[in-house]
Each structure stands twice: as C-alpha cells, then as structure tokens.
C-alpha cells in the first residue's frame, strides 16, 4: 500500500497549518481531481491493481478535506508550466483538472503560481518537494521529498532552511497568483 514515509507525511500534513509545495511535473496531490489522481497513480512505474489505484485515489481525496472548513489548511503551490501541458489522462481529464485548479485558486487559503517556460532554469530543477509548517513553535518545519527510489524526510534545520530559500526563489520565478488565474482560465 503506502510507504511508511508517505503515511508519516500524510499524518504531519493533517497537523500542519500550511504546506508549501513545488511540483515540476504533475499537479500537487492536494489539488488533483479524482480522474487526474487515478491517471497519475496508474501511470506509476510500479504497477498496482485497479483496487489499489482506487484505494490510493480515495486516500488522496480524503487528504483534500483539510482544504475546507474554518481551520482549513493553507496551501501555497508553485507548479512548472509543463504541468499544464502534460496530457495526464487525456484531454477531458486535463480540462477538468485545469478548471479545478482555477476554482481552487479563487479560495482564500490556496495560492497557486505557475513558473512559465520563459523563466528558464530555476531553483526547482532538481525535483518536487513539500514543506509542512505547524502552528506550535516547538514543532519545526519538515520537508518531504518524493523520489523514484522512495520518499525522504528532512528535518535538520539547516537543510530545511535551504528548501525554504529554494521555495522563495521559485515564488519569485513564478507569475503572481492573480496572473496564474489568468493563465489557467485563458488556456
């Protein structure tokens, strides 16, 4: 089923008040539609049964419940423009996914920014990562990195600061959330 690192990350995500996400290749899991999530999971290099795909999609959709309510999780997601052009699941799935992103981008707890192709090389060229932040000062930020060889947690403060610095550079390379909404709605 899910790796221990992924299960731990999902647990931390439920306790977090804010998640900073960078994804160069796919829509972040918290922002995916069911059909897009199913296509991503089915396209994984590790083949899983249809039942396992359905279970993982349900877990992903359940995680998204944190985006609603009075204490909704705040998400700042930076994605590469390539995410919007990669035809995951086919044209209908992508159209619905981009419409979903447009709807989410209008919520006060969700900021989505796109790094345009014209920005060239950027601080996220080495891959995706998530930084989880907590309300308690005794709960330091943590970084979750999903790699082909498995997942990795980074909690060492110096390394976490490097990811924060990289995220700030990515935000600076991306168009603003308002302009991202224009990019999404004018596709």
C-alpha positions, 0 to 999 in steps of 0.5 A: 500500500503506502510507504511508511514515509508517505503515511508519516507525511500524510499524518504531519500534513493533517497537523500542519497549518500550511504546506508549501509545495513545488511540483515540476511535473504533475499537479500537487496531490492536494489539488488533483481531481479524482480522474487526474489522481487515478491517471497519475497513480496508474501511470506509476512505474510500479504497477498496482491493481485497479483496487489499489489505484482506487484505494490510493485515489480515495486516500488522496481525496480524503487528504483534500478535506483539510482544504475546507472548513474554518481551520482549513489548511493553507496551501501555497503551490508553485507548479512548472508550466509543463504541468499544464501541458502534460496530457495526464489522462487525456484531454477531458481529464486535463480540462477538468483538472485545469478548471479545478485548479482555477476554482481552487485558486479563487479560495482564500487559503490556496495560492497557486503560481505557475513558473512559465517556460520563459523563466528558464532554469530555476531553483526547482530543477532538481525535483518536487518537494513539500514543506509542512509548517505547524502552528506550535513553535516547538514543532519545526518545519519538515520537508518531504521529498518524493523520489523514484527510489522512495520518499525522504524526510528532512528535518535538520534545520539547516537543510530545511532552511535551504528548501525554504530559500529554494521555495522563495526563489521559485515564488519569485520565478513564478507569475503572481497568483492573480496572473496564474488565474489568468493563465489557467482560465485563458488556456 
